[in-house]
Amino acid sequence: MKNDTRYLSMLKDKAGIFLAFILTLVFTVISIVLYYRGGNILWLIPPALIAAAVAFISIDRFLLFTVLLVPVSVQLIFVVPESSTDIFLPTEFMLAGILILMLYKLFVTREISSGILRHPVSVISFCLLGWSLITSFYSAMPVVSLKSFATKMWFFAGFYLLAVQIFNRKEKIRTYFGLYMSGMVPVIIFYLIRMWQAGIFNQKFAYKAIRPFFNDHTALGASLAFCIPVIVYFIYSRNKTGFRKFLLIIILLLFSICFIFCYSRAAWISLVVAAGVALILLLKISWKIILPVFLAASVFLFFSLSDIMIQLKQNKQDSSDNIQRHIQSISNIRSDASNVERLNRWNCAIRMFREKPFLGWGPATYQFNYAPFQIASEKTVISTNYGDWGNAHSEYLGSLVDSGFPGLVFYLLLVTVSLIKGIMIWKIHPDKELRYLTLAMVTGLITYIVHGLLNNFLDTDKISALFWGMIAAIVAIDIEMKQEIREEGSPEVGSDN
């Protein structure tokens, strides 16, 4: 009887996931149809929310359903260009609901464990958000900044605070990222079909081929770079049967093809660097070797900086449909419009920081204030005198401008402590499966830490779901490991044997 009950419960869970996936496909198709016919997608909000409530009757499942919808969420501005509010539908409405429930759990019922709230990563996150709120009140545009703060809050509440809570069951970590990647599949197919119709090597069309689901191809590239290490982990996981491994290999192939043809140079670089770090961890190369090599390379680069700059300025290869030439254009800081415009934005960010170094200009205000800080000699053919074409193109400089020096320090502490925790888990956790899962999280996180040097996407649900989700997974495993240490004594260093 007990086995029958367990079997029925399992079928119910599978049915819920299957229903959610079907609803995601339906929502994707309707979104595409309305996008091309100029329809108003706001009519989809109530059905989407009702479907979520029907499919899942708990906040845990509601979050997982939200994660499934994240890749296919539609940016309002692409459907209603005259809209003054730019949000992702329906996920931001769903996340706002989760935020309300989490605040209730936090302050009224006190259901969130103190272990989560006191974890160093959580404390740093609270400081980061608290400082963001303070700088919003002193912002050059308080309304814009407070809207941005609200968005950060519901991303954090859902993708981190609630995620850590449900990740105490480790299979939920795999479910979370599995659902995100399931949602990505129809988006990738949509993108590749559009690219095929325009000419698969049409690099210029890649910028808008992914709309209305992502802003542009670079955000798509960042998402794919996050996902690829997790798919590799899934393939080598012990729990996967032959058929599932075959299916995952097909999915990896699909993601990899899309990754190549998204033409995001920043994403390519980020995945290469992350793979290098993962290889170092896998080979267990000692930091006693890595640190001297790193210091020697840094000294060499410092004294060779003049020669390197001369070589960079001699590179005239612009971005191209040809992938080999597109890679060569990465170092072109002389004539490639995208690269030079990025330098223009960075220089503006530094000038803005010098004017307001402590409190900054306020979250999400860079694009409305950088125009006067441009210098004519640094402008490009894609520059705008109104400064209305985007952000600082750097997560780090963006934090510096938005929330001043303390904002950048809190962000750096967040990613640094998260990585240190993840690497420590990789080194000492006795469970081999959890160690490799953590390695996938660390590798995915590194892709965005590197990518963040060249772009910033944490104001979108697409990237926040992965960024905060991976940090949440590391924190959940770390809390469990500390609990085991307290109960059983220090675990042995992880072994692959």
DRENKOL-426277 format. One line per field, with one value per residue (C-alpha): residue number from 1; x, y, z; residue in three letters. Coordinates in pm, 1 decimal, always signed. Example, Ala and Ser with C-alpha at 12.3 -4.5 7.8 and 13.67 -1.06 7.14 Angstrom:
REM DRENKOL-426277
kolba: c(1,2)
px: c(+1230.0,+1367.0)
py: c(-450.0,-106.0)
pz: c(+780.0,+714.0)
badren: c(Ala,Ser)
REM end
This chain:
REM DRENKOL-426277
kolba: c(1,2,3,4,5,6,7,8,9,10,11,12,13,14,15,16,17,18,19,20,21,22,23,24,25,26,27,28,29,30,31,32,33,34,35,36,37,38,39,40,41,42,43,44,45,46,47,48,49,50,51,52,53,54,55,56,57,58,59,60,61,62,63,64,65,66,67,68,69,70,71,72,73,74,75,76,77,78,79,80,81,82,83,84,85,86,87,88,89,90,91,92,93,94,95,96,97,98,99,100,101,102,103,104,105,106,107,108,109,110,111,112,113,114,115,116,117,118,119,120,121,122,123,124,125,126,127,128,129,130,131,132,133,134,135,136,137,138,139,140,141,142,143,144,145,146,147,148,149,150,151,152,153,154,155,156,157,158,159,160,161,162,163,164,165,166,167,168,169,170,171,172,173,174,175,176,177,178,179,180,181,182,183,184,185,186,187,188,189,190,191,192,193,194,195,196,197,198,199,200,201,202,203,204,205,206,207,208,209,210,211,212,213,214,215,216,217,218,219,220,221,222,223,224,225,226,227,228,229,230,231,232,233,234,235,236,237,238,239,240,241,242,243,244,245,246,247,248,249,250,251,252,253,254,255,256,257,258,259,260,261,262,263,264,265,266,267,268,269,270,271,272,273,274,275,276,277,278,279,280,281,282,283,284,285,286,287,288,289,290,291,292,293,294,295,296,297,298,299,300,301,302,303,304,305,306,307,308,309,310,311,312,313,314,315,316,317,318,319,320,321,322,323,324,325,326,327,328,329,330,331,332,333,334,335,336,337,338,339,340,341,342,343,344,345,346,347,348,349,350,351,352,353,354,355,356,357,358,359,360,361,362,363,364,365,366,367,368,369,370,371,372,373,374,375,376,377,378,379,380,381,382,383,384,385,386,387,388,389,390,391,392,393,394,395,396,397,398,399,400,401,402,403,404,405,406,407,408,409,410,411,412,413,414,415,416,417,418,419,420,421,422,423,424,425,426,427,428,429,430,431,432,433,434,435,436,437,438,439,440,441,442,443,444,445,446,447,448,449,450,451,452,453,454,455,456,457,458,459,460,461,462,463,464,465,466,467,468,469,470,471,472,473,474,475,476,477,478,479,480,481,482,483,484,485,486,487,488,489,490,491,492,493,494,495,496,497)
px: c(+0.0,+283.7,+453.6,+128.0,+95.9,+455.8,+400.1,+85.3,+272.8,+550.9,+299.8,+138.0,+474.8,+557.9,+213.1,+260.9,+597.6,+459.7,+161.3,+392.9,+609.1,+303.1,+181.0,+525.0,+513.0,+160.2,+266.8,+568.6,+356.0,+94.5,+368.7,+527.3,+193.2,+99.1,+447.4,+427.1,+64.2,+112.7,-131.4,-138.4,+29.2,-116.7,-418.0,-188.5,-105.6,-421.3,-424.9,-53.8,-97.9,-405.3,-218.9,+67.0,-170.6,-351.2,-31.4,+136.9,-31.1,+277.6,+521.1,+807.1,+638.9,+525.4,+890.9,+991.0,+711.5,+832.0,+1185.0,+1045.9,+874.4,+1177.3,+1340.4,+1011.5,+909.5,+851.1,+987.0,+693.9,+875.9,+896.3,+519.5,+412.1,+695.9,+527.3,+516.3,+691.0,+743.1,+964.5,+905.3,+917.6,+580.5,+452.7,+750.2,+796.1,+434.2,+486.0,+810.3,+640.7,+387.7,+670.2,+835.4,+516.8,+493.5,+862.3,+829.6,+537.1,+746.6,+1040.4,+871.4,+540.2,+567.2,+950.7,+970.2,+1306.9,+1582.5,+1844.8,+2111.9,+2012.4,+1979.5,+2313.2,+2513.8,+2793.9,+2657.5,+2310.7,+2453.5,+2651.6,+2341.9,+2135.9,+2408.7,+2414.0,+2035.5,+2027.8,+2290.2,+2098.9,+1790.6,+1985.2,+2136.1,+1789.5,+1670.3,+1971.3,+1939.0,+1940.9,+1614.1,+1455.8,+1149.9,+1367.0,+1599.6,+1319.3,+1164.9,+1504.4,+1535.4,+1192.8,+1304.2,+1623.3,+1419.0,+1186.8,+1472.9,+1658.9,+1351.4,+1259.1,+1582.9,+1793.7,+1603.6,+1326.9,+1563.1,+1804.9,+1509.3,+1389.7,+1744.1,+1771.7,+1640.0,+1928.5,+1717.4,+1543.1,+1869.7,+1872.7,+1500.8,+1548.4,+1816.9,+1658.1,+1336.3,+1523.8,+1697.4,+1366.5,+1227.6,+1535.0,+1481.3,+1186.3,+1362.6,+1679.0,+1480.3,+1298.3,+1631.6,+1800.4,+1499.9,+1506.6,+1881.7,+1843.4,+1581.0,+1805.2,+2120.8,+2281.1,+2601.9,+2417.1,+2598.2,+2415.3,+2071.9,+2173.0,+2126.0,+1747.1,+1679.1,+1619.7,+1355.1,+1104.5,+1252.2,+1595.5,+1711.6,+1985.5,+2225.1,+2478.6,+2222.9,+2138.8,+2510.3,+2542.9,+2250.3,+2391.7,+2735.5,+2568.5,+2380.4,+2647.4,+2850.9,+2528.0,+2432.5,+2780.1,+2726.8,+2385.8,+2542.4,+2803.2,+2565.0,+2524.5,+2146.5,+2104.9,+2007.4,+2131.9,+1832.0,+1850.6,+2222.6,+2151.9,+1879.8,+2112.9,+2385.7,+2134.6,+2043.9,+2413.3,+2462.1,+2162.1,+2288.0,+2641.5,+2524.6,+2318.9,+2614.8,+2836.4,+2581.7,+2477.2,+2799.4,+2858.5,+3234.3,+3200.6,+3015.5,+3280.4,+3559.5,+3370.2,+3314.1,+3679.7,+3801.1,+3547.9,+3647.7,+4011.8,+3933.1,+3722.6,+4014.2,+4247.9,+4006.2,+3956.1,+4331.7,+4374.2,+4661.3,+4798.9,+4755.8,+5129.0,+5182.3,+4894.1,+4974.2,+5341.2,+5240.8,+4960.8,+5191.4,+5460.9,+5205.2,+5071.3,+5421.6,+5491.5,+5166.0,+5233.2,+5573.5,+5446.9,+5135.8,+5266.3,+5354.8,+5020.3,+4829.4,+5020.8,+4932.4,+4566.5,+4544.3,+4691.1,+4409.2,+4156.4,+3940.0,+3577.5,+3304.8,+3213.8,+2981.0,+3294.6,+3341.5,+3722.1,+3733.1,+3470.2,+3703.2,+3993.2,+3781.2,+3771.2,+4094.8,+4011.8,+3983.7,+4049.2,+3772.5,+3523.3,+3220.3,+3098.0,+3435.5,+3506.4,+3156.5,+3210.9,+3527.5,+3323.5,+3066.6,+3340.1,+3510.2,+3175.6,+3120.0,+3458.5,+3388.6,+3045.8,+3201.0,+3452.4,+3167.3,+2966.6,+3209.0,+3024.5,+2648.3,+2660.3,+2391.9,+2129.3,+2041.9,+1946.6,+2018.4,+2338.0,+2167.2,+1976.2,+2282.4,+2592.3,+2537.3,+2699.1,+3005.4,+3087.5,+3387.3,+3359.2,+3685.7,+3558.0,+3220.6,+3146.6,+2897.7,+2662.9,+2694.8,+2394.3,+2391.4,+2087.7,+2254.0,+1947.7,+2094.2,+2176.5,+2390.8,+2755.2,+2835.8,+3003.9,+2851.4,+3137.4,+3140.5,+2760.6,+2767.4,+3025.3,+2807.1,+2475.8,+2575.3,+2923.6,+3233.6,+3048.5,+2808.5,+3097.8,+3265.7,+2948.8,+2908.0,+3273.1,+3236.3,+2922.6,+3083.6,+3417.1,+3268.6,+3030.9,+3322.8,+3535.2,+3247.8,+3192.9,+3560.9,+3581.4,+3280.5,+3449.5,+3762.0,+3620.1,+3262.4,+3249.2,+2963.9,+3112.9,+2783.0,+2735.0,+3097.0,+3052.2,+2718.7,+2893.7,+3170.9,+2906.4,+2761.1,+3105.5,+3190.5,+2859.7,+2903.3,+3254.4,+3117.6,+2912.8,+3185.2,+3400.0,+3112.8,+3028.0,+3348.2,+3195.2,+2815.9,+2556.1,+2232.4,+2140.1,+1843.7,+1678.7,+1501.5,+1690.1,+2029.8,+1921.1,+1749.4,+2083.8,+2316.1,+2119.3,+2012.8,+2373.4,+2471.7,+2168.7,+2276.2,+2627.9,+2488.4,+2239.2,+2510.7,+2745.4,+2483.5,+2419.1,+2792.9,+2844.1,+2554.2,+2717.5,+3048.0,+2876.7,+2695.1,+2963.7,+3294.4,+3504.0,+3447.2,+3734.6,+3864.4,+3655.4,+3787.5,+3692.8,+3759.3)
py: c(+0.0,+232.5,+163.0,+234.9,+571.2,+658.9,+558.3,+774.1,+1067.5,+1024.5,+1016.6,+1332.5,+1511.6,+1396.7,+1499.4,+1845.7,+1889.0,+1758.5,+1995.7,+2285.6,+2206.3,+2188.5,+2522.3,+2671.3,+2558.4,+2697.8,+3027.5,+3042.5,+2986.4,+3243.3,+3494.0,+3454.6,+3488.2,+3801.2,+3947.6,+3921.8,+4032.5,+4327.2,+4192.4,+4292.0,+4024.9,+4165.1,+3938.6,+3644.2,+3743.8,+3615.2,+3278.4,+3230.6,+3299.7,+3076.5,+2799.5,+2830.2,+2808.7,+2507.3,+2324.3,+2374.3,+2415.2,+2503.7,+2795.9,+2552.5,+2425.9,+2774.9,+2883.7,+2587.0,+2666.9,+3028.4,+2907.4,+2700.5,+3012.1,+3241.0,+3162.4,+3221.6,+3531.7,+3826.8,+4176.7,+4420.7,+4685.5,+4448.6,+4406.9,+4754.0,+4987.1,+5296.6,+5139.4,+5342.5,+5029.3,+4751.7,+4419.0,+4051.7,+3880.6,+3676.8,+3593.3,+3929.2,+3927.9,+3575.1,+3673.3,+3975.9,+3732.9,+3512.8,+3819.5,+3897.5,+3537.5,+3531.5,+3856.0,+3697.1,+3386.4,+3600.9,+3849.0,+3688.0,+3308.7,+3308.8,+2991.4,+3073.2,+2899.1,+3104.6,+2894.7,+3049.0,+3402.8,+3392.2,+3236.6,+3474.5,+3487.7,+3580.9,+3850.9,+4002.3,+3986.5,+4171.8,+4437.2,+4467.5,+4509.2,+4740.9,+4966.6,+4961.0,+5084.9,+5364.5,+5481.7,+5468.5,+5740.3,+5957.7,+5874.9,+6130.3,+5959.9,+5807.6,+5658.7,+5473.9,+5349.1,+5231.2,+5037.4,+4877.3,+4795.5,+4627.9,+4412.0,+4311.9,+4223.3,+3979.9,+3824.1,+3771.9,+3651.2,+3389.1,+3278.9,+3287.5,+3298.6,+3055.0,+2850.5,+2789.9,+2673.2,+2416.9,+2309.5,+2127.4,+1842.7,+1812.4,+1667.3,+2007.2,+2166.6,+1937.4,+2000.0,+2378.7,+2388.8,+2108.9,+2311.2,+2625.5,+2435.8,+2277.0,+2627.2,+2723.1,+2446.9,+2610.3,+2949.7,+2805.9,+2634.1,+2963.4,+3148.0,+2893.6,+2887.8,+3268.1,+3264.3,+2993.5,+3198.6,+3506.1,+3308.0,+3118.1,+3321.6,+3653.1,+3800.3,+4135.3,+3971.1,+3774.3,+4092.9,+4088.0,+3728.6,+3623.9,+3889.0,+3903.1,+3652.6,+3811.0,+4174.1,+4066.9,+3788.9,+3869.5,+3799.9,+3472.0,+3387.4,+3456.8,+3224.7,+2945.2,+2978.4,+2933.9,+2623.0,+2427.3,+2321.5,+2202.4,+1994.5,+1835.1,+1749.9,+1596.7,+1380.2,+1237.1,+1206.9,+857.1,+885.3,+911.2,+606.8,+539.3,+705.2,+1010.5,+1047.6,+1030.9,+1294.9,+1518.0,+1482.0,+1600.4,+1895.2,+1976.7,+1970.5,+2201.7,+2444.4,+2435.7,+2512.1,+2801.8,+2916.6,+2935.4,+3113.3,+3363.9,+3548.4,+3667.9,+3712.2,+3788.4,+3459.4,+3265.9,+3414.5,+3352.3,+2982.9,+2928.6,+3091.3,+2898.2,+2570.6,+2648.4,+2702.4,+2383.0,+2190.6,+2324.5,+2207.5,+1868.9,+1810.8,+1930.8,+2160.9,+2317.8,+2690.4,+2686.8,+2637.3,+2852.0,+3161.8,+3203.9,+3145.7,+3402.1,+3658.9,+3603.0,+3642.7,+3961.4,+4112.7,+4018.4,+4177.2,+4493.1,+4550.8,+4453.3,+4672.4,+4932.9,+4670.7,+4496.7,+4823.0,+4889.0,+4542.0,+4586.8,+4917.6,+4756.6,+4501.0,+4625.5,+4313.8,+4414.2,+4179.0,+3943.8,+3665.6,+3454.0,+3298.6,+3292.0,+3661.8,+3734.5,+3581.0,+3790.6,+4104.5,+4051.2,+4246.7,+4522.9,+4842.4,+5069.9,+5027.1,+4765.4,+4979.2,+4745.7,+4730.2,+5102.9,+5195.5,+4970.9,+5169.5,+5488.1,+5359.8,+5251.0,+5589.3,+5759.0,+5529.5,+5620.4,+5993.1,+5950.6,+5760.0,+6037.8,+6284.9,+6069.8,+5810.9,+5711.1,+5702.2,+5683.5,+5808.4,+5557.3,+5205.3,+5181.2,+5549.8,+5514.9,+5516.4,+5834.4,+6027.7,+5919.2,+6129.2,+6451.9,+6251.5,+6144.9,+6296.8,+6361.7,+6179.9,+5862.6,+5843.3,+5585.8,+5545.4,+5374.0,+5637.7,+5850.7,+6208.2,+6131.0,+5837.8,+5619.8,+5303.7,+5089.8,+5047.3,+5059.9,+4722.3,+4605.2,+4457.3,+4603.8,+4956.5,+4951.1,+4880.7,+5155.4,+5413.3,+5297.8,+5255.3,+5399.0,+5226.6,+5039.9,+4889.4,+4746.4,+4613.6,+4429.9,+4277.6,+4164.1,+4014.2,+3829.2,+3655.6,+3597.8,+3436.2,+3227.8,+3096.6,+3024.9,+2830.2,+2637.9,+2548.7,+2434.9,+2207.7,+2064.9,+1990.1,+1837.7,+1717.4,+1336.9,+1291.0,+1265.2,+1345.1,+1667.3,+1765.7,+1745.1,+1924.9,+2204.5,+2214.2,+2269.3,+2555.1,+2712.3,+2680.5,+2834.1,+3118.1,+3191.0,+3232.0,+3528.0,+3669.4,+3691.3,+3796.5,+4069.9,+4249.4,+4320.8,+4323.8,+4348.1,+4149.0,+4103.6,+4333.8,+4056.8,+3743.4,+3532.5,+3579.8,+3641.9,+3300.2,+3136.1,+3369.2,+3362.8,+3001.3,+2879.5,+3081.5,+2936.7,+2581.8,+2641.3,+2790.6,+2505.2,+2240.1,+2437.9,+2460.2,+2085.6,+2011.1,+2224.9,+2045.9,+1710.4,+1837.0,+1939.5,+1606.0,+1362.0,+1548.9,+1674.2,+1479.7,+1331.5,+1516.0,+1423.4,+1135.9,+1014.6,+656.3)
pz: c(+0.0,+92.4,-243.4,-428.1,-251.4,-336.4,-699.6,-724.3,-568.9,-824.5,-1109.5,-974.9,-969.8,-1322.1,-1443.6,-1294.7,-1465.4,-1795.6,-1770.8,-1692.2,-1995.5,-2221.8,-2084.9,-2152.2,-2515.7,-2552.9,-2395.8,-2631.3,-2943.1,-2837.7,-2753.8,-3098.2,-3277.2,-3082.0,-3130.1,-3508.3,-3527.1,-3293.9,-3036.5,-2671.3,-2460.9,-2137.9,-2196.3,-2133.2,-1776.2,-1599.9,-1781.5,-1711.7,-1342.1,-1319.5,-1501.7,-1253.4,-957.3,-1105.6,-1202.6,-866.1,-530.9,-324.5,-329.0,-402.4,-715.0,-804.4,-806.8,-1022.3,-1266.3,-1275.4,-1355.3,-1642.3,-1780.3,-1739.8,-2078.1,-2263.3,-2069.2,-2301.0,-2251.5,-2251.7,-2456.7,-2754.8,-2753.5,-2639.3,-2754.9,-2607.8,-2259.7,-1988.9,-1776.0,-1905.9,-1733.6,-1828.2,-1859.2,-1686.1,-1464.1,-1290.4,-1174.1,-1043.6,-869.7,-711.9,-559.9,-433.4,-275.5,-78.3,+43.4,+140.3,+336.7,+520.7,+592.8,+702.1,+936.5,+1039.5,+1049.2,+1070.5,+859.3,+702.2,+897.0,+1077.3,+903.5,+571.4,+706.3,+889.4,+609.8,+497.1,+141.2,+270.1,+499.2,+211.3,-9.8,+251.4,+271.5,-107.6,-125.1,+175.0,+21.2,-307.6,-119.9,+49.0,-280.4,-439.4,-198.6,-289.2,-659.5,-940.7,-1045.2,-730.1,-904.1,-1158.5,-884.1,-655.3,-944.9,-1004.2,-633.7,-634.0,-927.9,-746.0,-438.8,-611.9,-806.8,-477.9,-285.3,-545.5,-708.6,-391.0,-62.5,-158.3,-373.9,-83.7,+122.6,-131.3,-222.1,+112.2,-102.4,-346.0,-626.9,-637.8,-753.5,-1055.0,-1112.6,-1096.2,-1364.2,-1564.2,-1589.2,-1692.7,-1971.6,-2075.7,-2115.6,-2319.3,-2577.2,-2763.7,-2744.6,-2899.6,-3174.9,-3242.6,-3263.8,-3491.1,-3726.5,-3754.0,-3813.0,-4075.7,-4257.7,-4255.2,-4334.1,-4048.3,-4083.5,-4071.0,-3769.9,-3785.7,-3771.9,-3458.9,-3253.7,-3292.3,-3396.8,-3035.7,-2965.8,-2796.3,-2549.1,-2489.2,-2539.0,-2776.9,-2870.4,-2594.7,-2320.1,-2496.7,-2504.0,-2130.8,-2055.3,-2272.1,-2109.0,-1769.2,-1886.8,-2075.3,-1765.1,-1599.1,-1904.8,-1901.4,-1533.6,-1613.4,-1886.0,-1648.2,-1352.5,-1211.5,-1206.1,-1583.6,-1790.9,-2143.7,-2308.7,-2082.9,-2152.8,-2526.0,-2491.2,-2289.0,-2552.0,-2814.2,-2589.9,-2538.0,-2914.0,-2961.2,-2695.2,-2839.0,-3194.9,-3064.8,-2852.1,-3159.8,-3375.9,-3111.5,-3210.6,-2852.9,-2817.1,-2444.2,-2391.6,-2584.9,-2372.7,-2048.5,-2119.5,-2218.2,-1893.9,-1684.2,-1852.1,-1772.2,-1403.8,-1396.4,-1548.9,-1280.1,-1011.4,-1177.3,-1206.0,-845.3,-939.5,-624.7,-559.3,-478.0,-851.0,-976.5,-768.6,-879.3,-1244.5,-1211.4,-1049.9,-1314.0,-1593.9,-1430.7,-1406.2,-1768.6,-1885.5,-1683.4,-1839.8,-2186.0,-2169.6,-2414.9,-2675.8,-2625.4,-2677.4,-2998.2,-3126.0,-3031.5,-3214.6,-3525.0,-3538.0,-3795.5,-3811.3,-3747.6,-3626.9,-3907.6,-4026.4,-4053.8,-3710.2,-3731.6,-3820.7,-3556.1,-3296.3,-3429.4,-3385.6,-3009.3,-2967.0,-3217.8,-3010.7,-3305.6,-3560.8,-3434.6,-3344.2,-3070.1,-2894.8,-2924.1,-2805.8,-2505.6,-2423.8,-2460.1,-2207.9,-1966.2,-1980.5,-1914.6,-1616.4,-1468.3,-1511.1,-1349.8,-1059.1,-999.4,-964.8,-718.9,-574.3,-255.2,-315.8,-693.9,-930.3,-821.8,-944.5,-1314.2,-1387.0,-1592.9,-1932.8,-1848.9,-1729.9,-1922.2,-2236.0,-2103.2,-1996.7,-2353.2,-2531.1,-2903.5,-2982.1,-2810.2,-2983.6,-3250.9,-3532.8,-3285.3,-3011.9,-2926.1,-2802.6,-2589.2,-2412.1,-2447.3,-2596.4,-2299.9,-1993.0,-1885.4,-2048.4,-1729.0,-1414.9,-1213.1,-1356.1,-1349.6,-974.9,-930.8,-1105.9,-956.0,-590.7,-560.4,-427.9,-144.9,-400.9,-601.1,-285.1,-178.1,-526.2,-534.8,-187.6,-299.2,-596.8,-419.1,-106.7,-322.4,-528.0,-220.4,-62.3,-385.6,-423.0,-60.3,-114.5,-424.3,-222.2,+97.6,+49.3,+90.1,-159.2,-508.9,-681.4,-482.9,-543.2,-919.9,-896.5,-705.4,-965.4,-1234.5,-1026.2,-975.5,-1345.1,-1450.8,-1202.4,-1331.8,-1684.0,-1565.9,-1339.8,-1654.4,-1879.8,-1630.5,-1726.3,-2067.7,-2013.7,-1737.5,-1737.4,-1370.4,-1424.6,-1630.3,-1509.3,-1766.6,-1603.9,-1244.0,-1233.5,-1312.9,-1120.3,-794.1,-847.7,-868.6,-562.2,-380.7,-471.5,-336.0,-13.8,+37.2,-4.4,+221.2,+498.3,+476.2,+483.0,+794.6,+960.7,+885.9,+1026.7,+1349.3,+1380.5,+1265.1,+1280.4,+988.0,+663.9,+476.5,+177.4,-126.6,-331.4,-676.1,-580.3)
badren: c(Met,Lys,Asn,Asp,Thr,Arg,Tyr,Leu,Ser,Met,Leu,Lys,Asp,Lys,Ala,Gly,Ile,Phe,Leu,Ala,Phe,Ile,Leu,Thr,Leu,Val,Phe,Thr,Val,Ile,Ser,Ile,Val,Leu,Tyr,Tyr,Arg,Gly,Gly,Asn,Ile,Leu,Trp,Leu,Ile,Pro,Pro,Ala,Leu,Ile,Ala,Ala,Ala,Val,Ala,Phe,Ile,Ser,Ile,Asp,Arg,Phe,Leu,Leu,Phe,Thr,Val,Leu,Leu,Val,Pro,Val,Ser,Val,Gln,Leu,Ile,Phe,Val,Val,Pro,Glu,Ser,Ser,Thr,Asp,Ile,Phe,Leu,Pro,Thr,Glu,Phe,Met,Leu,Ala,Gly,Ile,Leu,Ile,Leu,Met,Leu,Tyr,Lys,Leu,Phe,Val,Thr,Arg,Glu,Ile,Ser,Ser,Gly,Ile,Leu,Arg,His,Pro,Val,Ser,Val,Ile,Ser,Phe,Cys,Leu,Leu,Gly,Trp,Ser,Leu,Ile,Thr,Ser,Phe,Tyr,Ser,Ala,Met,Pro,Val,Val,Ser,Leu,Lys,Ser,Phe,Ala,Thr,Lys,Met,Trp,Phe,Phe,Ala,Gly,Phe,Tyr,Leu,Leu,Ala,Val,Gln,Ile,Phe,Asn,Arg,Lys,Glu,Lys,Ile,Arg,Thr,Tyr,Phe,Gly,Leu,Tyr,Met,Ser,Gly,Met,Val,Pro,Val,Ile,Ile,Phe,Tyr,Leu,Ile,Arg,Met,Trp,Gln,Ala,Gly,Ile,Phe,Asn,Gln,Lys,Phe,Ala,Tyr,Lys,Ala,Ile,Arg,Pro,Phe,Phe,Asn,Asp,His,Thr,Ala,Leu,Gly,Ala,Ser,Leu,Ala,Phe,Cys,Ile,Pro,Val,Ile,Val,Tyr,Phe,Ile,Tyr,Ser,Arg,Asn,Lys,Thr,Gly,Phe,Arg,Lys,Phe,Leu,Leu,Ile,Ile,Ile,Leu,Leu,Leu,Phe,Ser,Ile,Cys,Phe,Ile,Phe,Cys,Tyr,Ser,Arg,Ala,Ala,Trp,Ile,Ser,Leu,Val,Val,Ala,Ala,Gly,Val,Ala,Leu,Ile,Leu,Leu,Leu,Lys,Ile,Ser,Trp,Lys,Ile,Ile,Leu,Pro,Val,Phe,Leu,Ala,Ala,Ser,Val,Phe,Leu,Phe,Phe,Ser,Leu,Ser,Asp,Ile,Met,Ile,Gln,Leu,Lys,Gln,Asn,Lys,Gln,Asp,Ser,Ser,Asp,Asn,Ile,Gln,Arg,His,Ile,Gln,Ser,Ile,Ser,Asn,Ile,Arg,Ser,Asp,Ala,Ser,Asn,Val,Glu,Arg,Leu,Asn,Arg,Trp,Asn,Cys,Ala,Ile,Arg,Met,Phe,Arg,Glu,Lys,Pro,Phe,Leu,Gly,Trp,Gly,Pro,Ala,Thr,Tyr,Gln,Phe,Asn,Tyr,Ala,Pro,Phe,Gln,Ile,Ala,Ser,Glu,Lys,Thr,Val,Ile,Ser,Thr,Asn,Tyr,Gly,Asp,Trp,Gly,Asn,Ala,His,Ser,Glu,Tyr,Leu,Gly,Ser,Leu,Val,Asp,Ser,Gly,Phe,Pro,Gly,Leu,Val,Phe,Tyr,Leu,Leu,Leu,Val,Thr,Val,Ser,Leu,Ile,Lys,Gly,Ile,Met,Ile,Trp,Lys,Ile,His,Pro,Asp,Lys,Glu,Leu,Arg,Tyr,Leu,Thr,Leu,Ala,Met,Val,Thr,Gly,Leu,Ile,Thr,Tyr,Ile,Val,His,Gly,Leu,Leu,Asn,Asn,Phe,Leu,Asp,Thr,Asp,Lys,Ile,Ser,Ala,Leu,Phe,Trp,Gly,Met,Ile,Ala,Ala,Ile,Val,Ala,Ile,Asp,Ile,Glu,Met,Lys,Gln,Glu,Ile,Arg,Glu,Glu,Gly,Ser,Pro,Glu,Val,Gly,Ser,Asp,Asn)
REM end
